[in-house]
Amino acid sequence: MKKKIIVYERVEQPVLEQLEEMFDVHFFKNIDTKRHKQFLTCLHEAEGIIGIDLPVDEELLNHAPKLKVVSNVSVGYNNLNIEQLTKRGIMATNTPNILTDTVADAIFALLLATARRIPELDQFVKTKQWTELLTSAQYGVDVHHKTIGIIGMGRIGQAIAQRAYGGFNMDVLYHSRTRKQGAEERFQATYCSLETLLQEADFIVLMTPLTDETRGLIGGNEFKQMKNSAIFINGSRGQTVVEKELIYALKTGEIAAAGLDVFEMEPVSFDNPLLQMNNVVTLPHIGSSTHETELKMSQLAAKNLIAGLRGDKPPTLINESVWKDA
């Protein structure tokens, strides 16, 4: 008899077909996981879960007595209660490394689009407003030779620093939990306090994971410290920013503009004031969303799941202590 697994929200089709050959697959999308009867019934027998954004908390785990492995199709895993999973001996995995360059490309593209007002001026042309030579009302700002401040110098942060330093001759400031000697040597990056970064950077790029420490990390006090000409880019998670205070900072001119790939609530509410601002570029959380990268992420997530269900160590196991204690 095939082992039962739950696929939640998103796994690329070739990988889903592979899993269907190996396991008894039950696919769920856009459901209330606390009330959906079929989901809860499957959960009681499931030995594996693979997917994205499923909140795996204590309540869910109480319905999953046979669960052995949870495989996130993402690098982030703030949706997983690692403490409870570890306590129950359940392996948790993610898909790091694969998406580093893809996300860095997207975030730097967002930075450029915000600085040069690309979406706004695209509409300027398409709505037939371009009837004469441009005036200063349509000007953007330079990116090259400016100062970028990166908050969170993990793999993606360093890939962004590489693009800024090598491609645009930017000075690189960074703030991180630990100093990154390699980044300092390769990109002439300067480690500094968050306060110094906020005060000196022309472009502030937030790339931290969402944790208890980073939730609401950037709010009113932080925006007040930024230059009035500063452009703020968020490629981390929406909850790392106090969104209403970002809106206030943009409305009052405390900062010049923002580029956002993430929001406090996703999908973003249609009445969110950020959607009405010309000095804000908005994206639908596209960081890793290319055909190539999404497929590779699904493939790695499947490898993690298959290994865990075979009794082998998954390639990218988060809670290593589960394996050591096995």
HELIX and SHEET records of a PDB file:
HELIX    1   1 GLN A   13  MET A   22  1                                  10    
HELIX    2   2 LYS A   37  GLU A   45  1                                   9    
HELIX    3   3 GLU A   58  ASN A   62  1                                   5    
HELIX    4   4 ILE A   82  LYS A   87  1                                   6    
HELIX    5   5 THR A  100  ALA A  115  1                                  16    
HELIX    6   6 ILE A  118  LYS A  126  1                                   9    
HELIX    7   7 SER A  136  GLN A  138  5                                   3    
HELIX    8   8 ARG A  155  GLN A  162  1                                   8    
HELIX    9   9 ARG A  163  GLY A  167  3                                   5    
HELIX   10  10 PHE A  168  PHE A  168  1                                   1    
HELIX   11  11 GLN A  181  PHE A  187  1                                   7    
HELIX   12  12 LEU A  194  GLU A  200  1                                   7    
HELIX   13  13 GLY A  220  GLN A  225  1                                   6    
HELIX   14  14 GLY A  238  THR A  240  5                                   3    
HELIX   15  15 GLU A  243  THR A  252  1                                  10    
HELIX   16  16 PRO A  273  GLN A  276  5                                   4    
HELIX   17  17 HIS A  291  ARG A  310  1                                  20    
HELIX   18  18 GLU A  320  LYS A  324  1                                   5    
SHEET    1   A 5 ASP A  24  PHE A  28  0                                        
SHEET    2   A 5 LYS A   4  TYR A   8  1                                        
SHEET    3   A 5 GLY A  48  GLY A  51  1                                        
SHEET    4   A 5 VAL A  69  ASN A  72  1                                        
SHEET    5   A 5 MET A  91  THR A  93  1                                        
SHEET    1   B 7 THR A 190  TYR A 191  0                                        
SHEET    2   B 7 ASP A 171  HIS A 175  1                                        
SHEET    3   B 7 THR A 147  ILE A 151  1                                        
SHEET    4   B 7 PHE A 203  LEU A 206  1                                        
SHEET    5   B 7 ILE A 231  ASN A 234  1                                        
SHEET    6   B 7 ALA A 257  LEU A 260  1                                        
SHEET    7   B 7 VAL A 280  THR A 282  1                                        
END                                                                             
